[in-house]
Amino acid sequence: MKQDLKNYFKIAFTFFIITIPFALLRFPDIKNEMKYFIVTNNMLTDKNFFILKYFQELYPDKPPFYFWILSLIKTISKEHFYFFNIFIGSTLFGFGILILTYKLIKNLKDSQTALFITLSLETIPFFIGVSVLQRMDIMMSFFISLALYFFFGFYYNFCKISIKNLSIFYFSIFMGVFTKGVAGIAIPILVIFTFLILEKNLKFLKEIKFIRGFLFIIFLFRLWFYAISLSPNGNEYINLLLGQETVGRIVKSKNHIKPFYYYIKNIAYIFYPYGLIFLSLAVVYVKKFKSWKNWESLEKISFISSIIPLIMFSLASGKLQIYLTPILQWAIIFVIFTLEKNLDKKPINFIFKLSEILSIFPIFFRKKEFQARIKAINISMFSILIFLVFGVNFYNKNYTLKPFEKFLKREDIRISSYKFPNSNNLSYLSGYYIIDYNSKEEIPKDCQYILKKNKVSDSLEDNYSLVLKNILFIKKYKRAEKKSQLKNYLEYFSTNFAKPLNV
């Protein structure tokens, strides 16, 4: 018990020392995070907690649970709304996945192996990244992880099959859907069935009362849809939720359409530094699939729980890198647990050495022992992440809309945008709706400020001159402030032409 407490402390310290600074310093992303602010505001204003709205339009893209959390946080803490959104809605659930990883491996192997693999998982840049984003992907991944933890616990007898545990198991599957979408139920169901088929033990479904459990999940869905149907536009919302945002995303997505091989092509850097190793080991284990009975439990669990969802996501029409979040936990368990056993294969050994080189620091340490080599990679990843923390302010000034915040919050000016559709999400900061224009002729003559992207090549120089362009403006702003000319500096620009804000 004491050893476990020490290990939990090591996991927590390593994780939070990286994630908390990121969560505190990051400026919201305009495309998704600020959109979630607006959806949350509408939920609180309309007091409708089942039908989401984006401005005045129905927003069936996401289930409501995540926005319940955002609404609660905003009600309690307006001053640090964004930080607590990330910390409570993402970071804590990322930590929950780490704890489940440790407990699963400890129960099937030992605490030393559990700590070793868990520390490897929490120093993966992709895992840290999704843990400090205001998105529901890591939350859904937690519920999927919790459901699979209980299932494998039932199967390998480290979790008692009781009414309480079965209730948590099936409720976790429902919550995966209620948090993000259909992947929340598809992943655990596909993994469980594939695993039991390979084990030739489908009768185990009776032991976990699968039919009753599935009916319990359907009952929860019916309650959810009943609550929606009581609201205006309820039936329309349900049709959109089941059609456009469920079947549509799988069969013919309206966005993010990518080819089947998209994830395989990009997984090398998505799972950096273990992406190439994961793909190589997956090929090795596919080739020796006939010896499934001789595989260790962790080999079986991690292989099935990573490969089956990867195939599922590859078959879906819509694809994004962040969709692989539920796979990462199992992919890292698979890599770290099986890599040492396969280092006698020259291709695997070569790719491992290449991964060490790509990890930068391990190339300076000539370690022969496997664990020492993995620890060197972990230390390298941790060092890189700490270094990136110090670069957040630089990133905010150069690649986000942070420099424009003072303009957006000024009451004496009004800002519009040019060929920048996501700019309407800035309405959260400005307090008024930001209109986007697609042609110069549409822009009213009295329009004060125009916001556009750098990559929009259309020139506005005939009617506007540049006021602000990321860090360049900050330097000018500070120089003017030092000379006590800030008022005249801004007045100069506003009395001649309404100046564009360029991003």
BELHUDA-V81164 format. One record per pair of residues at least 12 apart in sequence whose C-alpha atoms are under 8 Angstrom apart, sorted by sequence separation. I is the first residue (numbers start at 0). J is the second residue. D is the distance in Angstrom with one decimal. If there is no record, write none. Layout:
# BELHUDA-V81164
i->I j->J d->D
i->I j->J d->D
This chain:
# BELHUDA-V81164
i->41 j->53 d->7.3
i->51 j->63 d->7.0
i->72 j->84 d->6.8
i->101 j->113 d->4.8
i->172 j->184 d->5.5
i->422 j->434 d->8.0
i->423 j->435 d->7.2
i->38 j->51 d->6.5
i->41 j->54 d->7.1
i->50 j->63 d->7.5
i->100 j->113 d->7.3
i->101 j->114 d->6.2
i->224 j->237 d->7.0
i->422 j->435 d->7.1
i->38 j->52 d->5.7
i->49 j->63 d->5.9
i->309 j->323 d->7.5
i->361 j->375 d->5.3
i->38 j->53 d->5.2
i->48 j->63 d->6.9
i->69 j->84 d->6.0
i->101 j->116 d->7.8
i->149 j->164 d->7.4
i->172 j->187 d->7.2
i->263 j->278 d->7.8
i->360 j->375 d->7.3
i->361 j->376 d->5.8
i->420 j->435 d->6.2
i->37 j->53 d->6.5
i->38 j->54 d->7.2
i->68 j->84 d->7.9
i->101 j->117 d->5.9
i->360 j->376 d->7.3
i->419 j->435 d->6.3
i->37 j->54 d->6.9
i->100 j->117 d->6.3
i->309 j->326 d->7.2
i->416 j->433 d->7.0
i->418 j->435 d->6.4
i->419 j->436 d->8.0
i->150 j->168 d->7.2
i->308 j->326 d->6.8
i->358 j->376 d->6.2
i->361 j->379 d->6.9
i->407 j->425 d->7.9
i->415 j->433 d->5.2
i->416 j->434 d->6.2
i->417 j->435 d->5.5
i->418 j->436 d->6.0
i->34 j->53 d->7.4
i->48 j->67 d->7.2
i->69 j->88 d->7.7
i->149 j->168 d->6.0
i->360 j->379 d->5.4
i->414 j->433 d->6.4
i->415 j->434 d->5.1
i->416 j->435 d->4.6
i->417 j->436 d->4.9
i->418 j->437 d->5.0
i->68 j->88 d->7.1
i->97 j->117 d->6.1
i->359 j->379 d->7.0
i->408 j->428 d->6.3
i->409 j->429 d->7.6
i->415 j->435 d->6.0
i->416 j->436 d->6.2
i->417 j->437 d->6.0
i->418 j->438 d->7.7
i->439 j->459 d->8.0
i->146 j->167 d->7.8
i->147 j->168 d->8.0
i->281 j->302 d->7.6
i->305 j->326 d->5.1
i->355 j->376 d->6.6
i->358 j->379 d->6.4
i->407 j->428 d->6.3
i->408 j->429 d->5.1
i->415 j->436 d->7.8
i->417 j->438 d->7.4
i->146 j->168 d->5.0
i->304 j->326 d->7.1
i->305 j->327 d->7.4
i->358 j->380 d->7.1
i->407 j->429 d->4.8
i->408 j->430 d->7.6
i->417 j->439 d->8.0
i->65 j->88 d->7.3
i->97 j->120 d->7.6
i->145 j->168 d->7.3
i->146 j->169 d->7.1
i->97 j->121 d->7.2
i->305 j->329 d->5.4
i->404 j->428 d->7.4
i->146 j->171 d->5.5
i->281 j->306 d->7.8
i->304 j->329 d->6.0
i->305 j->330 d->5.5
i->145 j->171 d->6.6
i->146 j->172 d->6.1
i->304 j->330 d->8.0
i->466 j->492 d->7.4
i->39 j->66 d->6.0
i->43 j->70 d->6.6
i->302 j->329 d->7.3
i->38 j->66 d->7.7
i->42 j->70 d->7.5
i->143 j->171 d->6.9
i->301 j->329 d->4.8
i->302 j->330 d->7.4
i->422 j->450 d->7.9
i->142 j->171 d->5.2
i->143 j->172 d->6.4
i->300 j->329 d->7.9
i->301 j->330 d->6.5
i->39 j->69 d->6.5
i->40 j->70 d->7.6
i->142 j->172 d->6.6
i->339 j->369 d->6.5
i->35 j->66 d->7.7
i->39 j->70 d->5.8
i->301 j->332 d->6.0
i->302 j->333 d->6.1
i->415 j->446 d->7.2
i->419 j->450 d->7.6
i->142 j->174 d->6.4
i->143 j->175 d->6.1
i->301 j->333 d->5.0
i->414 j->446 d->7.5
i->415 j->447 d->7.8
i->416 j->448 d->7.9
i->417 j->449 d->6.5
i->419 j->451 d->5.9
i->464 j->496 d->7.0
i->466 j->498 d->5.6
i->467 j->499 d->7.3
i->468 j->500 d->6.7
i->469 j->501 d->7.7
i->93 j->126 d->7.9
i->142 j->175 d->5.2
i->413 j->446 d->7.5
i->414 j->447 d->6.3
i->415 j->448 d->6.1
i->416 j->449 d->4.9
i->417 j->450 d->6.1
i->418 j->451 d->6.6
i->419 j->452 d->6.7
i->463 j->496 d->5.7
i->464 j->497 d->7.7
i->465 j->498 d->5.8
i->466 j->499 d->6.2
i->467 j->500 d->5.2
i->468 j->501 d->5.2
i->469 j->502 d->6.8
i->413 j->447 d->6.0
i->414 j->448 d->4.7
i->415 j->449 d->5.0
i->416 j->450 d->4.3
i->417 j->451 d->5.2
i->418 j->452 d->7.8
i->462 j->496 d->6.8
i->463 j->497 d->6.0
i->464 j->498 d->5.2
i->465 j->499 d->5.7
i->466 j->500 d->6.2
i->467 j->501 d->6.1
i->468 j->502 d->6.2
i->139 j->174 d->7.5
i->140 j->175 d->7.3
i->297 j->332 d->7.8
i->298 j->333 d->6.3
i->412 j->447 d->6.8
i->413 j->448 d->6.6
i->414 j->449 d->5.9
i->415 j->450 d->6.2
i->416 j->451 d->5.8
i->462 j->497 d->7.9
i->463 j->498 d->5.1
i->464 j->499 d->6.5
i->465 j->500 d->6.9
i->466 j->501 d->7.9
i->139 j->175 d->4.8
i->297 j->333 d->7.5
i->412 j->448 d->7.7
i->414 j->450 d->7.1
i->463 j->499 d->6.2
i->465 j->501 d->7.3
i->93 j->130 d->5.6
i->138 j->175 d->7.8
i->139 j->176 d->7.4
i->418 j->455 d->7.4
i->92 j->130 d->7.7
i->298 j->336 d->7.3
i->139 j->178 d->5.7
i->297 j->336 d->7.6
i->298 j->337 d->7.0
i->89 j->129 d->7.5
i->90 j->130 d->4.7
i->138 j->178 d->7.0
i->139 j->179 d->6.0
i->143 j->183 d->6.2
i->147 j->187 d->6.4
i->89 j->130 d->5.1
i->90 j->131 d->6.0
i->142 j->183 d->7.6
i->143 j->184 d->7.9
i->146 j->187 d->7.0
i->150 j->191 d->7.7
i->89 j->131 d->6.3
i->165 j->207 d->7.0
i->89 j->132 d->6.7
i->135 j->178 d->6.5
i->136 j->179 d->6.7
i->140 j->183 d->7.7
i->143 j->186 d->7.4
i->169 j->212 d->5.9
i->173 j->216 d->5.9
i->89 j->133 d->6.7
i->93 j->137 d->6.2
i->96 j->140 d->7.8
i->135 j->179 d->6.1
i->139 j->183 d->6.3
i->143 j->187 d->6.3
i->147 j->191 d->7.9
i->169 j->213 d->7.4
i->172 j->216 d->7.7
i->85 j->130 d->7.7
i->86 j->131 d->7.3
i->88 j->133 d->7.1
i->89 j->134 d->7.0
i->92 j->137 d->6.4
i->93 j->138 d->7.4
i->96 j->141 d->5.5
i->99 j->144 d->7.3
i->103 j->148 d->6.6
i->85 j->131 d->5.8
i->88 j->134 d->7.7
i->89 j->135 d->7.0
i->92 j->138 d->5.5
i->95 j->141 d->6.7
i->99 j->145 d->7.0
i->160 j->206 d->7.9
i->166 j->212 d->7.8
i->169 j->215 d->7.5
i->170 j->216 d->7.0
i->173 j->219 d->7.4
i->447 j->493 d->7.7
i->85 j->132 d->6.0
i->88 j->135 d->7.2
i->160 j->207 d->6.9
i->165 j->212 d->7.7
i->169 j->216 d->6.6
i->173 j->220 d->7.9
i->262 j->309 d->7.8
i->85 j->133 d->5.1
i->89 j->137 d->5.9
i->93 j->141 d->7.1
i->96 j->144 d->6.7
i->449 j->497 d->7.6
i->451 j->499 d->7.3
i->453 j->501 d->6.2
i->84 j->133 d->6.5
i->89 j->138 d->6.1
i->92 j->141 d->6.0
i->96 j->145 d->7.9
i->99 j->148 d->7.0
i->103 j->152 d->7.8
i->154 j->203 d->8.0
i->447 j->496 d->7.6
i->448 j->497 d->5.0
i->449 j->498 d->6.6
i->450 j->499 d->5.5
i->451 j->500 d->6.6
i->452 j->501 d->5.9
i->453 j->502 d->5.2
i->88 j->138 d->6.9
i->447 j->497 d->4.2
i->448 j->498 d->5.1
i->449 j->499 d->4.1
i->450 j->500 d->4.5
i->451 j->501 d->5.1
i->452 j->502 d->4.4
i->106 j->157 d->6.6
i->262 j->313 d->6.6
i->269 j->320 d->7.0
i->446 j->497 d->6.7
i->447 j->498 d->6.8
i->448 j->499 d->5.0
i->449 j->500 d->5.7
i->450 j->501 d->5.5
i->451 j->502 d->5.8
i->261 j->313 d->7.2
i->448 j->500 d->6.7
i->449 j->501 d->7.8
i->450 j->502 d->7.1
i->260 j->313 d->6.7
i->277 j->330 d->6.7
i->27 j->81 d->7.7
i->153 j->207 d->7.8
i->259 j->313 d->5.1
i->277 j->331 d->7.9
i->280 j->334 d->7.2
i->258 j->313 d->7.9
i->259 j->314 d->6.1
i->277 j->333 d->7.6
i->261 j->318 d->7.7
i->270 j->327 d->7.3
i->277 j->334 d->5.7
i->280 j->337 d->7.8
i->258 j->316 d->7.9
i->262 j->320 d->7.4
i->273 j->331 d->7.6
i->276 j->334 d->6.9
i->280 j->338 d->7.4
i->23 j->82 d->5.6
i->257 j->316 d->6.7
i->22 j->82 d->5.6
i->256 j->316 d->5.6
i->257 j->317 d->6.5
i->255 j->316 d->7.8
i->256 j->317 d->4.7
i->257 j->318 d->5.9
i->273 j->334 d->7.4
i->255 j->317 d->4.9
i->256 j->318 d->6.1
i->22 j->85 d->6.2
i->254 j->317 d->6.3
i->255 j->318 d->5.4
i->22 j->86 d->6.8
i->181 j->245 d->6.5
i->252 j->316 d->5.5
i->253 j->317 d->7.7
i->255 j->319 d->6.5
i->403 j->467 d->7.8
i->180 j->245 d->7.4
i->249 j->314 d->7.9
i->250 j->315 d->6.3
i->251 j->316 d->5.5
i->252 j->317 d->5.1
i->249 j->315 d->4.6
i->250 j->316 d->5.5
i->251 j->317 d->7.4
i->403 j->469 d->7.9
i->19 j->86 d->7.5
i->248 j->315 d->7.2
i->249 j->316 d->5.2
i->280 j->347 d->7.4
i->402 j->469 d->5.8
i->248 j->316 d->6.2
i->249 j->317 d->6.6
i->279 j->347 d->6.8
i->402 j->470 d->7.2
i->248 j->317 d->5.7
i->400 j->469 d->7.7
i->65 j->135 d->6.4
i->402 j->472 d->7.8
i->276 j->347 d->7.1
i->398 j->469 d->7.5
i->402 j->473 d->6.9
i->18 j->90 d->7.0
i->397 j->469 d->5.2
i->396 j->469 d->5.7
i->397 j->470 d->5.7
i->276 j->350 d->6.3
i->396 j->470 d->5.4
i->275 j->350 d->6.9
i->276 j->351 d->6.5
i->276 j->354 d->7.8
i->275 j->354 d->7.7
i->14 j->94 d->7.4
i->273 j->354 d->6.8
i->272 j->354 d->5.8
i->11 j->94 d->7.4
i->272 j->355 d->7.9
i->272 j->357 d->7.0
i->272 j->358 d->6.3
i->10 j->97 d->7.7
i->7 j->98 d->7.6
i->197 j->291 d->7.7
i->198 j->292 d->7.7
i->403 j->500 d->7.5
i->32 j->133 d->5.8
i->32 j->134 d->7.3
i->400 j->502 d->7.5
i->31 j->134 d->7.9
i->10 j->114 d->7.7
i->13 j->118 d->8.0
i->194 j->299 d->7.9
i->194 j->300 d->7.8
i->3 j->110 d->7.2
i->10 j->117 d->7.4
i->14 j->121 d->6.3
i->6 j->114 d->6.4
i->10 j->118 d->6.4
i->13 j->121 d->7.8
i->14 j->122 d->7.8
i->18 j->127 d->6.7
i->22 j->131 d->5.5
i->194 j->303 d->6.7
i->17 j->127 d->7.9
i->21 j->131 d->6.5
i->22 j->132 d->7.9
i->193 j->303 d->7.5
i->10 j->121 d->7.9
i->18 j->130 d->7.2
i->18 j->131 d->6.3
i->64 j->177 d->6.0
i->65 j->178 d->5.8
i->190 j->303 d->6.3
i->62 j->176 d->7.6
i->63 j->177 d->6.9
i->64 j->178 d->5.3
i->190 j->304 d->5.8
i->62 j->177 d->5.4
i->63 j->178 d->6.9
i->62 j->178 d->5.7
i->61 j->178 d->7.5
i->62 j->179 d->5.9
i->190 j->307 d->6.4
i->61 j->179 d->5.8
i->62 j->180 d->6.7
i->189 j->307 d->7.2
i->190 j->308 d->7.6
i->61 j->180 d->6.8
i->189 j->308 d->7.9
i->186 j->307 d->7.8
i->186 j->308 d->5.9
i->125 j->269 d->6.4
i->125 j->270 d->6.5
i->124 j->270 d->8.0
i->125 j->271 d->7.5
i->123 j->270 d->7.2
i->124 j->271 d->7.2
i->123 j->271 d->6.9
i->123 j->272 d->7.5
i->151 j->300 d->7.9
i->49 j->223 d->7.9
i->49 j->226 d->6.9
i->50 j->227 d->6.4
i->59 j->236 d->6.5
i->49 j->227 d->5.6
i->57 j->236 d->7.1
i->50 j->230 d->7.6
i->59 j->239 d->6.3
i->60 j->240 d->7.1
i->59 j->240 d->5.3
i->144 j->325 d->7.6
i->143 j->325 d->7.2
i->47 j->230 d->7.9
i->50 j->233 d->7.4
i->60 j->244 d->5.8
i->140 j->324 d->6.6
i->141 j->325 d->7.8
i->59 j->244 d->6.8
i->136 j->321 d->7.3
i->140 j->325 d->4.6
i->50 j->236 d->7.2
i->136 j->322 d->7.2
i->139 j->325 d->7.7
i->137 j->324 d->6.6
i->136 j->324 d->6.6
i->137 j->325 d->7.4
i->107 j->296 d->7.2
i->136 j->325 d->7.8
i->107 j->297 d->7.1
i->129 j->321 d->7.4
i->104 j->297 d->7.5
i->129 j->324 d->7.5
i->126 j->324 d->7.5
i->126 j->327 d->7.4
i->120 j->328 d->6.7
i->120 j->331 d->6.1
i->119 j->331 d->7.5
i->120 j->332 d->7.9
i->116 j->331 d->7.4
i->116 j->332 d->6.3
i->116 j->335 d->6.4
i->116 j->336 d->7.7
i->100 j->328 d->7.4
i->96 j->328 d->7.7
i->119 j->373 d->7.7
i->119 j->374 d->7.9
i->122 j->377 d->6.1
i->124 j->380 d->7.3
i->123 j->380 d->6.8
i->119 j->377 d->5.8
i->122 j->380 d->5.7
i->118 j->377 d->7.3
i->122 j->381 d->5.7
i->124 j->384 d->7.0
i->122 j->384 d->7.9
i->25 j->391 d->6.5
i->17 j->384 d->6.9
i->21 j->388 d->6.1
i->24 j->391 d->6.5
i->25 j->392 d->7.8
i->17 j->385 d->6.4
i->20 j->388 d->6.6
i->24 j->392 d->7.0
i->26 j->395 d->6.2
i->21 j->391 d->7.3
i->25 j->395 d->7.1
i->17 j->388 d->7.4
i->28 j->399 d->7.2
i->29 j->400 d->7.8
i->26 j->399 d->7.0
i->26 j->400 d->7.8
i->26 j->401 d->6.4
i->37 j->424 d->7.2
i->34 j->424 d->5.4
i->37 j->427 d->6.2
i->30 j->421 d->5.8
i->33 j->424 d->5.6
i->36 j->427 d->6.8
i->29 j->421 d->6.7
i->33 j->425 d->6.9
i->29 j->422 d->7.3
i->30 j->424 d->7.3
i->33 j->427 d->6.9
i->29 j->424 d->6.3
i->29 j->425 d->7.0
